[in-house]
Amino acid sequence: MILIGLVGEKGSGKDTFAKYLTEISSKNIIHIRFSDLLKQTLKLWDLPVSRANLQKLAQVLEEFGSGTIAHGIEKQISETNAEIIILDGIRWKPDVELLEKFTNHKLIYITADPKLRFERLKDRGEKIGESEMTYEQFIEEENATNELLIPEIGARADVKIENNSSMEEFDGKIKDFCQSILTS
């Protein structure tokens, strides 16, 4: 089993990385997003799946103990027989510790210019309120507790991929990484 941890700011291209890897590989791959646990909880309580609510819930869950979310993800990992597991959205030190528990792991830092990431978020409108967000609101969210450790964790990554150019160039960078990981 190979674990690939993705760390990166919102809108940097983590989902695109995971989708592309899944498309080009013949291996059994599962894509686990740390935020999926949070989304499921918000939906259970019929609360809006907004970035603000996801951030609040993550902070509340951490009050149950450092690594509460990582523990839930570890349970999901133990229940799969995938050859490659993509852990998307690493944001906390316990998330990195979870990744490092596995011998065969890689931490990938995907990053991009803030203005470009802002435009991507507005275009995709994945979470409630993103389409209407101002750049000032975007920057304010960048300073949320859940986002602050991303650059520090990214500095420890095995691979850094900058996603500031065309989709073709980003695909090429992903393909290069995938070829190295899938052939090793």
ABEGO torsion letter per residue (X at the ends): XBBBBBBEBBGAGAAAAAAAAAAABABBBBBBBAAAAAAAAAAAAGBBBBAAAAAAAAAAAAAAEBGAAAAAAAAAAAABABABBBBBGBABAAAAAAAAABABBBBBBBBBBAAAAAAAAAAAGABBGAAABBAAAAAAAAABAAAAAAAAAAAABABBBBBABBAAAAAAAAAAAAAAAAAX
